[in-house]
Amino acid sequence: MWMCRPEIRFLVFVKRFLRFIGFLMYICIFVIVLKNGGENVSGTKKKSEKKSEKKNQYIFMYATFPSKATVVPITEKLIEKKLVVCANISEHDAIYTWNKRVYEGKEFGVFFKTREDKWKKAKSFILKKHPYETPVIVKLRIRDYNPGFKKWMDESLDD
């Protein structure tokens, strides 16, 4: 076959190359679908699907506070409003920069347990009540959990 004219050899090569590129494209699409957990790759979803998805995504919110006296009332209100189910509060040493200076002191780090659909309201509430000018409030997705945790979270957060 390779003994034929150069044009034919080139066409055979191009055909095989295009077939290989097509195969690579299928693999790339497969990997993207796997990374998205099988969701619609185009990203278009109905509003009801998005809302349902948020209700099934559990998160930790992490924030720091200057004192336990600051944390407790904010946490109690968040729980009363059903924006979080629990808070794990720990005192720790902090070294940080602020206004181009290095500081060292005690802070209280808090992990709040909640769901994605409560994130915006909980974050907004903390920002309104927080004494820091620029508090850290971050969201950490929980990828895997036991069924009892899910049940407890849903029972505690739903009206």
C-alpha positions as CSV (number, residue, x, y, z in Angstrom):
1,M,0.0,0.0,0.0
2,W,2.8,2.4,0.8
3,M,4.4,1.7,-2.5
4,C,1.7,3.7,-4.4
5,R,1.8,7.3,-5.5
6,P,2.7,10.0,-2.9
7,E,-0.8,11.7,-3.2
8,I,-2.5,8.5,-2.2
9,R,-0.2,7.9,0.7
10,F,-0.9,11.4,1.9
11,L,-4.6,10.9,1.7
12,V,-4.4,7.7,3.6
13,F,-2.3,9.4,6.2
14,V,-4.8,12.3,6.5
15,K,-7.8,9.9,6.8
16,R,-6.0,8.0,9.6
17,F,-5.0,11.2,11.3
18,L,-8.6,12.6,11.3
19,R,-9.9,9.3,12.6
20,F,-7.4,9.5,15.5
21,I,-8.3,13.2,16.2
22,G,-12.0,12.2,16.3
23,F,-11.1,9.4,18.8
24,L,-9.3,12.0,21.0
25,M,-12.3,14.3,20.9
26,Y,-14.6,11.5,22.2
27,I,-12.2,10.8,25.0
28,C,-12.1,14.6,25.9
29,I,-15.9,14.8,26.0
30,F,-16.0,11.6,28.1
31,V,-13.5,13.1,30.6
32,I,-15.5,16.4,30.8
33,V,-18.7,14.5,31.4
34,L,-17.1,12.5,34.2
35,K,-15.6,15.6,35.8
36,N,-19.1,17.3,35.8
37,G,-20.6,14.2,37.5
38,G,-22.6,13.4,34.4
39,E,-24.3,16.8,34.2
40,N,-25.3,18.5,31.1
41,V,-21.9,19.7,29.6
42,S,-23.5,22.7,27.9
43,G,-24.3,24.1,31.4
44,T,-27.9,24.8,30.5
45,K,-30.3,23.6,33.2
46,K,-33.8,24.4,34.1
47,K,-34.3,26.7,37.2
48,S,-36.0,23.8,39.1
49,E,-33.0,21.6,38.4
50,K,-30.6,24.3,39.7
51,K,-32.6,24.9,42.8
52,S,-32.9,21.2,43.5
53,E,-29.2,20.8,43.0
54,K,-28.3,23.6,45.4
55,K,-30.6,22.0,48.0
56,N,-28.6,18.7,47.7
57,Q,-25.1,20.3,48.0
58,Y,-23.8,20.4,51.5
59,I,-21.1,22.9,52.4
60,F,-18.9,24.1,55.3
61,M,-18.5,27.8,55.7
62,Y,-15.3,28.9,57.3
63,A,-15.0,32.3,59.0
64,T,-12.7,33.9,61.6
65,F,-13.7,36.1,64.5
66,P,-11.8,38.2,67.1
67,S,-13.5,36.6,70.1
68,K,-15.9,34.0,71.3
69,A,-18.2,36.7,72.5
70,T,-18.5,37.8,68.9
71,V,-19.0,34.3,67.5
72,V,-21.7,33.0,69.8
73,P,-24.5,35.5,69.2
74,I,-23.9,35.4,65.4
75,T,-24.0,31.6,65.5
76,E,-27.1,31.4,67.6
77,K,-28.9,33.7,65.2
78,L,-27.8,31.8,62.1
79,I,-29.1,28.6,63.7
80,E,-32.4,30.3,64.7
81,K,-32.9,31.5,61.2
82,K,-32.2,28.0,59.9
83,L,-29.2,29.2,57.8
84,V,-26.8,26.8,59.4
85,V,-27.2,23.7,61.5
86,C,-24.1,23.8,63.6
87,A,-20.8,25.6,64.2
88,N,-17.5,24.2,65.4
89,I,-15.6,26.9,67.1
90,S,-11.9,26.8,67.8
91,E,-9.4,29.3,69.2
92,H,-6.1,29.5,67.3
93,D,-3.1,31.7,66.9
94,A,-3.1,33.9,63.8
95,I,-0.3,35.6,62.0
96,Y,-1.5,37.9,59.2
97,T,-0.8,41.1,57.3
98,W,-3.0,44.1,57.5
99,N,-2.1,47.6,56.0
100,K,1.4,46.3,55.1
101,R,2.2,45.3,58.7
102,V,2.5,41.8,60.2
103,Y,0.3,41.0,63.2
104,E,0.1,38.1,65.6
105,G,-2.8,37.3,67.9
106,K,-5.7,35.0,68.9
107,E,-8.7,34.4,66.7
108,F,-11.6,32.0,66.6
109,G,-12.0,29.9,63.5
110,V,-15.5,28.6,62.9
111,F,-16.8,25.9,60.6
112,F,-20.5,26.3,59.9
113,K,-22.4,23.3,58.4
114,T,-25.1,24.2,55.9
115,R,-26.3,23.8,52.4
116,E,-25.6,25.6,49.1
117,D,-29.1,27.1,49.0
118,K,-28.4,28.8,52.4
119,W,-25.0,30.2,51.5
120,K,-25.8,33.7,50.2
121,K,-28.2,34.5,53.1
122,A,-25.8,33.1,55.7
123,K,-22.8,34.9,54.2
124,S,-24.7,38.2,54.0
125,F,-25.8,37.9,57.7
126,I,-22.3,37.3,58.9
127,L,-21.0,40.2,56.8
128,K,-23.6,42.5,58.4
129,K,-22.8,41.5,62.0
130,H,-19.0,40.9,61.7
131,P,-16.7,43.4,63.4
132,Y,-13.8,43.0,61.0
133,E,-13.6,45.4,58.1
134,T,-12.6,42.5,55.7
135,P,-13.6,39.2,57.3
136,V,-12.8,35.9,55.7
137,I,-15.9,33.9,54.8
138,V,-15.3,31.0,52.5
139,K,-17.3,28.1,51.2
140,L,-16.0,24.5,51.1
141,R,-18.0,21.9,49.3
142,I,-18.6,18.5,51.0
143,R,-18.2,15.9,48.4
144,D,-19.2,12.8,50.3
145,Y,-21.1,12.2,53.5
146,N,-23.0,9.6,55.4
147,P,-26.8,9.4,54.9
148,G,-27.5,10.2,58.5
149,F,-25.6,13.5,58.1
150,K,-27.8,14.4,55.1
151,K,-31.0,13.6,56.9
152,W,-30.0,15.6,60.0
153,M,-29.0,18.6,57.8
154,D,-32.2,18.5,55.8
155,E,-34.4,18.2,58.9
156,S,-32.6,21.0,60.6
157,L,-32.6,23.4,57.7
158,D,-36.0,22.9,56.1
159,D,-39.0,24.9,57.3
